[in-house]
Amino acid sequence: MGDEVPISDEERRLLAGWAADCAERVLPLFENAAPGDPRPRAALDAVRLYVRDGRRTGALRSAAWAAQKAAGEAGDPSAAAAARAACCAAATPYLHPLATPHQSRHILAPAVHAARARDLAHGRGAATEAGDDEIRDAIERCPAPVRELLSRMPPRNPGRGRPDTLYHRLDGALRGRDPRR
């Protein structure tokens, strides 16, 4: 078990807003594949409400789980990744104040799932420039307090597959180090 990490309400709201921005960039991949399914959009709407009012509600948690279910039901891998990005964004307000790799993964997951959605839409699961562009965009838009919050968590290891590479690259860049080493 990790040490306790202080997380302010403002940090949670900034994290949730950044996460929602990352997920919203790829939401059309889901909406085009499943035009009648509002669950990922509803998850982003719920997290944006949290950003405005700071209240973690049962409706927010339910919206996150519904987006996860939508991901599982999506027939297209890029659509599923986009729905997972929305689910992870809606779950960020529930980040636990523990210094564990699992919690750092929660911080990074919306942006990484967005990058995977782009990868899958453009390259049949391979590393693509589109996925790398999503990571670069997430890095550029990440607020300083979110970077500071991440710095209080353990860093990500490189791993082997494309998702692990994306997590490691984003983690390193947000911490101000070159993750390609």
Sequence and secondary structure as in RCSB ss.txt:
>XXXX:A:sequence
MGDEVPISDEERRLLAGWAADCAERVLPLFENAAPGDPRPRAALDAVRLYVRDGRRTGALRSAAWAAQKAAGEAG
DPSAAAAARAACCAAATPYLHPLATPHQSRHILAPAVHAARARDLAHGRGAATEAGDDEIRDAIERCPAPVRELL
SRMPPRNPGRGRPDTLYHRLDGALRGRDPRR
>XXXX:A:secstr
   B    HHHHHHHHHHHHHHHHHHHHHHHHH TT  HHHHHHHHHHHHHHH    HHHHHHHHHHHHHHHH S
SHHHHHHHHHHHHHHHGGG  SB SHHHHHHHHHHHHHHHHHHHHHHHTTS  HHHHHHHHHHHHH  HHHHHHH
HTS      SSHHHHHHHHHHHHHTTS TT 
